[in-house]
C-alpha cells in the first residue's frame, strides 16, 4: 500500500487481563493536517481496547495551536473517521460539526485559564522569555541538552515581567514520577526532564501539556492510549495533574509507531499519505485497518478487519486469529 520501515521493538499487544474494564479513553487529533496511517494505528488501539473492555471513546479536537490548526482539516478528519467506521461514544460527529463544543479546545479556554490561575495562586507560575533558539544556544554552549532546573534563560530567578510577548512556565519540583504502562510495564522518569513546564507559549497559545492534562481530567479520561513518541512526556503530565488536584493519574498505554523506511515516524507536517487519499484511490476501510494493524504486528499479515471488530484484536485467547471483514 505504502512503503514502511521496520517495526518498533518491544511488545505489541497488552495482556487482556491487565486492561481496566469500563474505562474512558480518547482519540485526540490536532487539525494541522490530514489523518494518515499512523493515526489509524492509534485509533485501532483506542477503539479496539475500549470495545474489548466495555469502555468508551471520547473524541477531542486538540486545536490549541491557533497558528497551525485549520477548520478544513477538522472537517476532513471528522469525515474520514466516519468513512472508516470509527464512531466515538461522545460527542457525536454531528455534534462537533454543529458548532461549539467542550470537546474542541479552541471553543472555550476558560478551563485552561482557571488551571493557570490555580497554579499562580500556589506561586508556581512565572513569565519566560526563552524560545527554541534559547534552548539550542544553551545546548551548543554546554554540549548537552538542557534539563533544568528552571529554563535556560533563568527567567524565574530574573523575575521577567509578564507580557503578551512572554511565555508562562509552571515550576516543577525535581524528582521522578513512577507509572505502570499497560504494554511496557513499570516505568519512571523525571517530571522536569526539560526544566520547568511551558504552559503558555510566546504566541499566546496554551500548550499541549497544559491542555491535555486539564482536558483528560474534565472529560473523565482514565485510560490514555497513545504512541511511544509521547512516553517521555508522561512523568511531567502526571506531575502537572497532581499540582492541579488529580491525585490519581489515568492509566497509560504507549503503543508502537508506524515508521518510514528512513526510521522517522509518519507525520502530517511531511504530508505523508493521507487516509482520504487512500480511500479515494479505492482502498476499502477494512483493508486500511487491516494493513495498519499488520504493520505494527497486531495481525500476522494484512487482512480486512472492520471497525466493529477491532475489539477482537485485544480479546482473551488468540487475538487476531479469526478476524473477519464483516
C-alpha positions in Angstrom: 0.0 0.0 0.0 2.8 2.4 1.0 6.4 1.6 2.0 7.0 1.4 5.7 10.2 1.0 7.8 11.0 -1.7 10.4 8.6 -2.2 13.3 9.3 -0.6 16.7 10.9 -3.1 19.1 9.1 -4.3 22.2 5.7 -5.7 23.0 2.8 -5.0 20.6 -0.3 -6.4 22.4 -1.2 -5.8 26.0 -2.2 -8.7 28.3 -6.0 -8.6 28.2 -6.1 -9.5 31.9 -4.3 -6.2 32.7 -6.6 -3.9 30.8 -9.1 -2.0 33.0 -12.7 -2.5 32.3 -15.2 0.3 31.7 -12.6 3.0 31.2 -12.9 6.2 29.3 -10.2 6.7 26.7 -9.8 9.3 23.9 -8.8 9.9 20.4 -7.4 13.4 20.2 -6.1 14.6 16.8 -4.9 18.1 16.1 -6.4 19.5 12.9 -3.0 20.6 11.5 -3.1 18.2 8.5 -4.9 15.1 7.2 -5.2 11.9 9.1 -2.6 9.3 8.0 -1.9 5.6 8.7 -0.1 6.5 12.0 -3.4 8.0 13.3 -5.2 4.8 12.2 -2.8 2.7 14.3 -3.7 4.9 17.3 -7.4 4.6 16.5 -7.1 0.8 16.3 -5.6 0.6 19.8 -8.0 3.2 21.2 -11.2 1.8 19.8 -10.1 -1.8 20.0 -9.2 -1.7 23.7 -12.4 0.3 24.5 -14.6 -2.2 22.7 -12.9 -5.2 24.2 -13.2 -3.9 27.8 -16.6 -2.3 27.8 -15.1 1.2 27.7 -15.9 4.3 25.7 -14.1 6.6 23.4 -14.1 10.4 23.7 -13.2 12.3 20.5 -11.4 15.6 21.3 -10.2 18.2 18.8 -6.9 19.5 20.0 -6.8 22.8 18.3 -5.0 24.9 21.0 -2.3 25.9 18.4 -4.2 28.7 16.6 -1.3 29.3 14.1 -1.3 25.7 12.7 -4.8 24.4 13.1 -7.3 24.8 10.2 -11.1 24.2 10.1 -10.8 22.4 6.8 -8.5 19.8 8.4 -11.1 19.3 11.2 -13.9 18.8 8.7 -11.7 16.3 6.8 -10.8 14.3 9.9 -14.4 14.0 11.0 -15.4 12.8 7.5 -12.5 10.4 7.4 -13.4 8.8 10.8 -17.0 8.4 9.7 -16.0 6.8 6.4 -13.7 4.3 8.2 -16.4 3.5 10.7 -14.6 4.9 13.8 -17.5 6.5 15.7 -16.9 8.0 19.1 -19.2 7.4 22.1 -19.1 11.2 22.9 -19.6 13.6 21.4 -21.2 12.5 18.2 -19.6 13.6 14.9 -22.7 15.6 14.1 -22.4 17.4 17.5 -18.9 18.5 16.6 -20.0 19.6 13.2 -22.9 21.6 14.6 -20.9 24.2 16.5 -19.1 25.0 19.7 -18.3 22.0 21.9 -16.4 21.3 25.2 -14.5 18.7 23.3 -12.9 21.3 21.0 -10.1 23.2 22.8 -10.4 26.5 20.9 -14.1 27.0 21.7 -13.5 27.9 25.3 -10.2 28.5 27.0 -11.7 29.1 30.5 -10.6 25.6 31.8 -7.0 26.4 30.9 -7.1 29.9 32.3 -8.6 28.6 35.5 -5.9 25.9 35.8 -3.2 28.5 35.3 -4.7 30.8 38.0 -4.8 27.8 40.4 -1.1 27.3 39.7 -0.4 31.0 40.0 -2.2 31.1 43.4 0.2 28.5 44.6 3.2 30.6 43.4 4.1 28.1 40.7 3.8 30.4 37.5 6.4 32.7 36.1 7.0 34.6 32.8 9.6 33.3 30.5 11.4 34.9 27.5 13.1 31.7 26.3 12.5 30.3 22.8 13.7 27.2 21.0 16.7 29.2 19.9 17.5 29.8 23.6 17.5 26.1 24.2 19.6 25.4 21.1 22.1 28.1 22.1 22.4 26.6 25.6 22.9 23.1 24.1 25.7 24.4 21.8 27.4 26.2 24.7 27.3 23.2 27.1 27.4 20.3 24.8 24.3 18.8 26.3 20.5 19.2 26.3 19.0 21.5 28.9 17.4 19.5 31.7 16.7 22.1 34.3 16.1 23.4 36.8 14.0 26.3 35.6 14.8 27.4 32.0 18.0 28.2 30.1 17.4 31.9 30.5 16.9 31.7 34.3 13.7 33.6 33.8 12.3 32.6 37.2 15.3 34.0 39.1 15.4 37.1 36.9 11.7 37.8 37.6 10.9 38.5 34.0 7.9 40.8 33.6 4.9 39.1 32.2 3.5 40.4 28.9 1.8 39.3 25.7 5.3 38.5 24.3 6.4 36.2 27.1 5.5 32.6 27.7 4.4 31.1 31.0 6.1 28.3 32.9 4.9 26.1 35.8 7.5 25.3 38.4 8.1 21.6 38.7 10.0 20.4 41.7 12.7 17.9 40.5 12.1 14.2 41.1 10.8 11.2 39.3 7.2 10.1 38.7 6.7 6.3 38.5 3.9 4.8 36.4 2.8 1.5 35.1 2.5 1.2 31.4 -0.1 -1.4 30.4 2.1 -2.5 27.5 5.6 -1.6 28.6 5.4 -2.3 32.3 6.8 -0.4 35.2 8.4 2.9 34.2 9.7 6.1 35.9 11.1 9.3 34.6 11.9 12.9 35.7 9.0 15.2 35.9 11.1 18.1 34.8 13.2 16.5 32.1 13.3 19.8 30.1 13.2 22.1 33.0 10.0 23.9 34.2 7.0 23.2 32.0 5.9 25.7 29.4 2.1 26.1 29.8 1.6 29.2 27.5 3.8 29.9 24.6 5.1 33.2 23.3 2.3 33.4 20.8 -0.4 33.3 23.5 -1.3 29.6 22.9 -2.0 27.3 25.8 0.4 24.4 25.3 -0.2 20.7 24.6 0.9 19.6 28.1 -1.5 22.0 29.9 -4.5 21.4 27.7 -4.2 17.6 27.6 -3.9 17.3 31.4 -6.8 19.7 32.0 -9.0 18.0 29.4 -8.3 14.4 30.4 -9.4 15.4 33.9 -12.6 17.3 32.9 -13.6 14.7 30.3 -13.2 11.8 32.7 -10.4 10.1 30.8 -8.9 7.4 33.0 -7.0 5.5 30.3 -4.6 7.3 27.9 -3.7 5.3 24.8 -1.1 6.9 22.6 2.1 6.4 20.7 5.6 5.7 22.2 6.8 9.1 20.9 4.9 10.6 23.9 6.3 8.2 26.5 8.8 10.7 27.9 6.0 13.3 28.3 4.1 11.1 30.8 6.0 12.0 34.0 5.6 15.7 33.6 1.9 15.3 32.8 1.4 13.2 35.9 3.2 15.9 38.0 1.2 18.7 36.5 -2.0 16.7 37.1 -1.1 16.4 40.8 -0.4 20.1 41.0 -3.9 20.7 39.6 -5.6 18.3 42.1 -5.6 15.0 40.2 -4.2 12.7 42.9 -4.8 9.5 40.9 -3.5 9.8 37.3 -5.0 7.9 34.4 -3.7 4.5 33.3 -1.3 4.6 30.4 -0.6 2.5 27.3 2.0 3.6 24.8 1.8 1.6 21.6 4.4 1.2 18.7 4.5 3.7 15.9 4.4 3.3 12.1 7.7 4.5 10.6 9.0 5.4 7.2 11.9 3.4 5.6 14.2 6.1 7.0 13.0 5.3 10.5 11.2 8.6 11.1 7.6 8.3 12.2 4.8 9.2 9.8 4.0 12.9 10.0 1.3 15.3 8.9 3.9 18.0 8.6 5.7 15.9 5.9 2.4 15.4 4.1 2.6 11.6 4.4 -0.1 9.6 2.6 -3.5 10.6 4.0 -6.3 8.2 4.8 -8.6 10.3 2.5 -6.1 9.8 -0.4 -6.0 6.0 0.1 -9.8 5.9 0.3 -10.1 7.9 -2.9 -7.6 5.5 -4.6 -10.1 2.7 -4.0 -8.8 1.1 -0.8 -11.7 -0.1 1.4 -11.8 1.0 5.1 -11.5 -2.6 6.3 -8.3 -3.0 4.1 -6.8 0.1 5.6 -7.5 -1.0 9.1 -6.1 -4.5 8.4 -2.9 -3.1 6.8 -2.3 -0.7 9.7 -2.9 -3.5 12.3 -0.5 -5.8 10.5 2.1 -3.1 10.1 2.5 -2.9 13.9 2.2 -6.6 14.5 -1.4 -6.9 15.7 -2.0 -9.2 12.7 0.4 -11.7 11.2 -0.3 -10.4 7.7 -2.7 -7.8 6.2 -6.3 -8.9 6.1 -9.6 -6.9 6.1 -10.9 -6.0 9.5 -14.0 -3.8 10.0 -14.0 -1.1 12.7 -16.8 -3.0 14.5 -14.4 -6.0 15.0 -11.3 -4.1 16.4 -12.1 -5.3 19.9 -11.2 -8.9 18.7 -7.6 -7.8 18.4 -7.4 -7.3 22.2 -9.7 -10.1 23.4 -8.6 -13.0 25.5 -7.3 -16.1 23.8 -5.5 -15.6 20.5 -6.3 -12.1 19.3 -6.3 -11.6 15.6 -6.5 -15.3 14.7 -10.1 -15.2 13.5 -10.6 -11.6 12.3 -13.4 -11.2 9.7 -14.1 -8.3 7.4 -17.8 -8.2 8.2 
